Amino acid sequence: MSANNEPIVAYKAFNSDMTCRDFQYKVGEKYTQSGPVSLCESGFHACAMPFNCWDYYPDSVTFAEVAISGRTDTNSTKVVGSEILISAKITLKEFICRQAGKVIG
């Protein structure tokens, strides 16, 4: 785990009402957790590649670009942090284009 001064741009899938695991998110809002940060256990999670979101929310069509910061941890597909900013809600088309851009670019 490390302290990350530069936010990590990532992608998050939600239920249609912008909730994830019973937590309500809102575009433009930043959320902070003071407790431990650990992959698959605690903290705000997101995916490095857009399509990886479907591993966790296979039926979702509600997505956002997010910025993960604070205390962070990563693996090859996921990132977790003590802070998350819901930067922008993105359409399915934008979601697919961002995946293509990361794969091609």
Order of alpha helices (4+ residues) and beta strands (2+ residues): beta-beta-beta-beta-beta-beta-beta-alpha
